[in-house]
Amino acid sequence: MRKTSSTNYSNAQELHDHCEAAYTLSLISGRWKLTILVELTKGNNRFSLLKQVIPAITERVLALQLGQLEKDGLIIKSAVQGRNTPKNTYVYTLTEKGVELQTVINSLETWGKRHQPVT
């Protein structure tokens, strides 16, 4: 997270004011945000499930990225309450804003399948 008084922050804001695509990319960019959003669309909505399906991510980074996605209004964190549910169990769900990104994500995925180098 950049300091709001930094030149980089100011430059990013200026860019976002002139390029809506850059704003969109800033919300989903980073090593893990897009992967987390894709997994949430598949129903992997608990922290432990996300950690399980994205094993290379550390718990700290997962928590930070989820927090940023929540701050940006793309997901909601809700407490799970139930008789057999441990305390402090949360689920993450896409907001309406997050659901609207689905077409963008699908387009990125389609493009990637078409152009990703074969290894």
CNS distance restraints for C-alpha pairs under 8 A (distance, minus, plus):
assign (resid   2 and name CA) (resid   6 and name CA) 7.04 0.50 0.50
assign (resid   2 and name CA) (resid   8 and name CA) 7.55 0.50 0.50
assign (resid   2 and name CA) (resid   9 and name CA) 6.18 0.50 0.50
assign (resid   3 and name CA) (resid   9 and name CA) 6.77 0.50 0.50
assign (resid   4 and name CA) (resid   9 and name CA) 5.71 0.50 0.50
assign (resid   4 and name CA) (resid  10 and name CA) 7.35 0.50 0.50
assign (resid   5 and name CA) (resid   9 and name CA) 6.92 0.50 0.50
assign (resid   5 and name CA) (resid  10 and name CA) 7.37 0.50 0.50
assign (resid   6 and name CA) (resid  10 and name CA) 6.45 0.50 0.50
assign (resid   7 and name CA) (resid  11 and name CA) 6.05 0.50 0.50
assign (resid   8 and name CA) (resid  12 and name CA) 6.12 0.50 0.50
assign (resid   9 and name CA) (resid  13 and name CA) 6.24 0.50 0.50
assign (resid  10 and name CA) (resid  14 and name CA) 6.19 0.50 0.50
assign (resid  11 and name CA) (resid  15 and name CA) 6.15 0.50 0.50
assign (resid  12 and name CA) (resid  16 and name CA) 6.12 0.50 0.50
assign (resid  13 and name CA) (resid  17 and name CA) 6.20 0.50 0.50
assign (resid  14 and name CA) (resid  18 and name CA) 6.60 0.50 0.50
assign (resid  15 and name CA) (resid  19 and name CA) 5.87 0.50 0.50
assign (resid  15 and name CA) (resid  22 and name CA) 6.98 0.50 0.50
assign (resid  15 and name CA) (resid  23 and name CA) 7.74 0.50 0.50
assign (resid  16 and name CA) (resid  20 and name CA) 5.84 0.50 0.50
assign (resid  16 and name CA) (resid  21 and name CA) 7.89 0.50 0.50
assign (resid  16 and name CA) (resid  22 and name CA) 5.84 0.50 0.50
assign (resid  16 and name CA) (resid  23 and name CA) 4.81 0.50 0.50
assign (resid  19 and name CA) (resid  23 and name CA) 6.69 0.50 0.50
assign (resid  20 and name CA) (resid  24 and name CA) 6.33 0.50 0.50
assign (resid  21 and name CA) (resid  25 and name CA) 6.19 0.50 0.50
assign (resid  22 and name CA) (resid  26 and name CA) 6.09 0.50 0.50
assign (resid  23 and name CA) (resid  27 and name CA) 6.62 0.50 0.50
assign (resid  24 and name CA) (resid  28 and name CA) 6.78 0.50 0.50
assign (resid  25 and name CA) (resid  29 and name CA) 5.46 0.50 0.50
assign (resid  27 and name CA) (resid  69 and name CA) 7.58 0.50 0.50
assign (resid  27 and name CA) (resid  72 and name CA) 7.04 0.50 0.50
assign (resid  28 and name CA) (resid  33 and name CA) 5.51 0.50 0.50
assign (resid  28 and name CA) (resid  34 and name CA) 5.53 0.50 0.50
assign (resid  29 and name CA) (resid  33 and name CA) 6.36 0.50 0.50
assign (resid  29 and name CA) (resid  34 and name CA) 6.86 0.50 0.50
assign (resid  30 and name CA) (resid  34 and name CA) 7.68 0.50 0.50
assign (resid  32 and name CA) (resid  36 and name CA) 6.11 0.50 0.50
assign (resid  32 and name CA) (resid  57 and name CA) 7.69 0.50 0.50
assign (resid  32 and name CA) (resid  62 and name CA) 7.85 0.50 0.50
assign (resid  32 and name CA) (resid  65 and name CA) 7.18 0.50 0.50
assign (resid  33 and name CA) (resid  37 and name CA) 6.22 0.50 0.50
assign (resid  33 and name CA) (resid  65 and name CA) 6.25 0.50 0.50
assign (resid  33 and name CA) (resid  66 and name CA) 7.82 0.50 0.50
assign (resid  33 and name CA) (resid  69 and name CA) 7.41 0.50 0.50
assign (resid  34 and name CA) (resid  38 and name CA) 6.21 0.50 0.50
assign (resid  34 and name CA) (resid 105 and name CA) 7.82 0.50 0.50
assign (resid  35 and name CA) (resid  39 and name CA) 6.20 0.50 0.50
assign (resid  36 and name CA) (resid  40 and name CA) 6.19 0.50 0.50
assign (resid  36 and name CA) (resid  50 and name CA) 7.20 0.50 0.50
assign (resid  36 and name CA) (resid  66 and name CA) 8.00 0.50 0.50
assign (resid  37 and name CA) (resid  41 and name CA) 6.47 0.50 0.50
assign (resid  37 and name CA) (resid  94 and name CA) 7.84 0.50 0.50
assign (resid  37 and name CA) (resid  98 and name CA) 7.99 0.50 0.50
assign (resid  38 and name CA) (resid  42 and name CA) 6.68 0.50 0.50
assign (resid  38 and name CA) (resid 105 and name CA) 7.72 0.50 0.50
assign (resid  39 and name CA) (resid  43 and name CA) 6.63 0.50 0.50
assign (resid  39 and name CA) (resid  44 and name CA) 5.52 0.50 0.50
assign (resid  39 and name CA) (resid  45 and name CA) 7.62 0.50 0.50
assign (resid  39 and name CA) (resid  50 and name CA) 7.07 0.50 0.50
assign (resid  39 and name CA) (resid  53 and name CA) 7.95 0.50 0.50
assign (resid  40 and name CA) (resid  44 and name CA) 5.15 0.50 0.50
assign (resid  40 and name CA) (resid  45 and name CA) 5.43 0.50 0.50
assign (resid  40 and name CA) (resid  92 and name CA) 7.36 0.50 0.50
assign (resid  40 and name CA) (resid  93 and name CA) 6.59 0.50 0.50
assign (resid  40 and name CA) (resid  94 and name CA) 7.04 0.50 0.50
assign (resid  41 and name CA) (resid  94 and name CA) 7.66 0.50 0.50
assign (resid  44 and name CA) (resid  49 and name CA) 5.59 0.50 0.50
assign (resid  44 and name CA) (resid  50 and name CA) 5.87 0.50 0.50
assign (resid  45 and name CA) (resid  49 and name CA) 6.67 0.50 0.50
assign (resid  45 and name CA) (resid  50 and name CA) 6.73 0.50 0.50
assign (resid  45 and name CA) (resid  91 and name CA) 5.20 0.50 0.50
assign (resid  45 and name CA) (resid  92 and name CA) 4.96 0.50 0.50
assign (resid  45 and name CA) (resid  93 and name CA) 6.40 0.50 0.50
assign (resid  46 and name CA) (resid  50 and name CA) 6.19 0.50 0.50
assign (resid  46 and name CA) (resid  89 and name CA) 7.85 0.50 0.50
assign (resid  46 and name CA) (resid  90 and name CA) 6.20 0.50 0.50
assign (resid  46 and name CA) (resid  91 and name CA) 4.65 0.50 0.50
assign (resid  46 and name CA) (resid  92 and name CA) 6.20 0.50 0.50
assign (resid  47 and name CA) (resid  51 and name CA) 6.16 0.50 0.50
assign (resid  47 and name CA) (resid  90 and name CA) 7.27 0.50 0.50
assign (resid  47 and name CA) (resid  91 and name CA) 7.10 0.50 0.50
assign (resid  47 and name CA) (resid  92 and name CA) 7.79 0.50 0.50
assign (resid  48 and name CA) (resid  52 and name CA) 6.09 0.50 0.50
assign (resid  49 and name CA) (resid  53 and name CA) 6.23 0.50 0.50
assign (resid  50 and name CA) (resid  54 and name CA) 5.97 0.50 0.50
assign (resid  51 and name CA) (resid  55 and name CA) 5.64 0.50 0.50
assign (resid  51 and name CA) (resid  57 and name CA) 6.88 0.50 0.50
assign (resid  51 and name CA) (resid  58 and name CA) 7.74 0.50 0.50
assign (resid  51 and name CA) (resid  59 and name CA) 7.03 0.50 0.50
assign (resid  51 and name CA) (resid  62 and name CA) 7.43 0.50 0.50
assign (resid  57 and name CA) (resid  61 and name CA) 6.50 0.50 0.50
assign (resid  57 and name CA) (resid  62 and name CA) 6.33 0.50 0.50
assign (resid  58 and name CA) (resid  62 and name CA) 6.12 0.50 0.50
assign (resid  59 and name CA) (resid  63 and name CA) 6.09 0.50 0.50
assign (resid  60 and name CA) (resid  64 and name CA) 6.22 0.50 0.50
assign (resid  61 and name CA) (resid  65 and name CA) 6.01 0.50 0.50
assign (resid  62 and name CA) (resid  66 and name CA) 6.03 0.50 0.50
assign (resid  63 and name CA) (resid  67 and name CA) 6.08 0.50 0.50
assign (resid  64 and name CA) (resid  68 and name CA) 6.21 0.50 0.50
assign (resid  65 and name CA) (resid  69 and name CA) 6.14 0.50 0.50
assign (resid  66 and name CA) (resid  70 and name CA) 6.08 0.50 0.50
assign (resid  66 and name CA) (resid  75 and name CA) 7.88 0.50 0.50
assign (resid  67 and name CA) (resid  71 and name CA) 6.06 0.50 0.50
assign (resid  68 and name CA) (resid  72 and name CA) 6.08 0.50 0.50
assign (resid  69 and name CA) (resid  73 and name CA) 6.35 0.50 0.50
assign (resid  69 and name CA) (resid  74 and name CA) 5.38 0.50 0.50
assign (resid  69 and name CA) (resid  75 and name CA) 5.88 0.50 0.50
assign (resid  70 and name CA) (resid  74 and name CA) 5.75 0.50 0.50
assign (resid  70 and name CA) (resid  75 and name CA) 4.81 0.50 0.50
assign (resid  70 and name CA) (resid  76 and name CA) 5.74 0.50 0.50
assign (resid  70 and name CA) (resid  77 and name CA) 7.20 0.50 0.50
assign (resid  73 and name CA) (resid  95 and name CA) 6.85 0.50 0.50
assign (resid  73 and name CA) (resid  97 and name CA) 6.92 0.50 0.50
assign (resid  73 and name CA) (resid  98 and name CA) 7.43 0.50 0.50
assign (resid  74 and name CA) (resid  94 and name CA) 5.87 0.50 0.50
assign (resid  74 and name CA) (resid  95 and name CA) 5.37 0.50 0.50
assign (resid  74 and name CA) (resid  96 and name CA) 7.60 0.50 0.50
assign (resid  74 and name CA) (resid  97 and name CA) 5.65 0.50 0.50
assign (resid  74 and name CA) (resid  98 and name CA) 4.26 0.50 0.50
assign (resid  74 and name CA) (resid  99 and name CA) 7.93 0.50 0.50
assign (resid  75 and name CA) (resid  92 and name CA) 6.34 0.50 0.50
assign (resid  75 and name CA) (resid  93 and name CA) 5.33 0.50 0.50
assign (resid  75 and name CA) (resid  94 and name CA) 4.28 0.50 0.50
assign (resid  75 and name CA) (resid  95 and name CA) 5.01 0.50 0.50
assign (resid  75 and name CA) (resid  98 and name CA) 6.32 0.50 0.50
assign (resid  76 and name CA) (resid  92 and name CA) 5.55 0.50 0.50
assign (resid  76 and name CA) (resid  93 and name CA) 5.35 0.50 0.50
assign (resid  76 and name CA) (resid  94 and name CA) 6.30 0.50 0.50
assign (resid  76 and name CA) (resid  95 and name CA) 6.26 0.50 0.50
assign (resid  77 and name CA) (resid  90 and name CA) 6.38 0.50 0.50
assign (resid  77 and name CA) (resid  91 and name CA) 5.77 0.50 0.50
assign (resid  77 and name CA) (resid  92 and name CA) 4.65 0.50 0.50
assign (resid  77 and name CA) (resid  93 and name CA) 6.73 0.50 0.50
assign (resid  78 and name CA) (resid  90 and name CA) 5.36 0.50 0.50
assign (resid  78 and name CA) (resid  91 and name CA) 5.41 0.50 0.50
assign (resid  78 and name CA) (resid  92 and name CA) 6.44 0.50 0.50
assign (resid  79 and name CA) (resid  88 and name CA) 6.83 0.50 0.50
assign (resid  79 and name CA) (resid  89 and name CA) 5.85 0.50 0.50
assign (resid  79 and name CA) (resid  90 and name CA) 4.36 0.50 0.50
assign (resid  79 and name CA) (resid  91 and name CA) 6.46 0.50 0.50
assign (resid  80 and name CA) (resid  85 and name CA) 7.11 0.50 0.50
assign (resid  80 and name CA) (resid  88 and name CA) 7.72 0.50 0.50
assign (resid  80 and name CA) (resid  89 and name CA) 5.49 0.50 0.50
assign (resid  80 and name CA) (resid  90 and name CA) 5.34 0.50 0.50
assign (resid  80 and name CA) (resid  91 and name CA) 6.70 0.50 0.50
assign (resid  81 and name CA) (resid  85 and name CA) 6.39 0.50 0.50
assign (resid  81 and name CA) (resid  87 and name CA) 7.92 0.50 0.50
assign (resid  81 and name CA) (resid  89 and name CA) 7.81 0.50 0.50
assign (resid  85 and name CA) (resid  89 and name CA) 7.05 0.50 0.50
assign (resid  94 and name CA) (resid  98 and name CA) 4.98 0.50 0.50
assign (resid  94 and name CA) (resid  99 and name CA) 5.84 0.50 0.50
assign (resid  95 and name CA) (resid  99 and name CA) 6.14 0.50 0.50
assign (resid  96 and name CA) (resid 100 and name CA) 6.22 0.50 0.50
assign (resid  97 and name CA) (resid 101 and name CA) 6.79 0.50 0.50
assign (resid  98 and name CA) (resid 102 and name CA) 7.21 0.50 0.50
assign (resid 100 and name CA) (resid 104 and name CA) 7.93 0.50 0.50
assign (resid 101 and name CA) (resid 105 and name CA) 6.12 0.50 0.50
assign (resid 102 and name CA) (resid 106 and name CA) 5.99 0.50 0.50
assign (resid 103 and name CA) (resid 107 and name CA) 6.09 0.50 0.50
assign (resid 104 and name CA) (resid 108 and name CA) 6.27 0.50 0.50
assign (resid 105 and name CA) (resid 109 and name CA) 6.12 0.50 0.50
assign (resid 106 and name CA) (resid 110 and name CA) 6.13 0.50 0.50
assign (resid 107 and name CA) (resid 111 and name CA) 6.13 0.50 0.50
assign (resid 108 and name CA) (resid 112 and name CA) 6.03 0.50 0.50
assign (resid 109 and name CA) (resid 113 and name CA) 6.16 0.50 0.50
assign (resid 110 and name CA) (resid 114 and name CA) 6.35 0.50 0.50
assign (resid 111 and name CA) (resid 115 and name CA) 6.18 0.50 0.50
assign (resid 112 and name CA) (resid 116 and name CA) 5.30 0.50 0.50
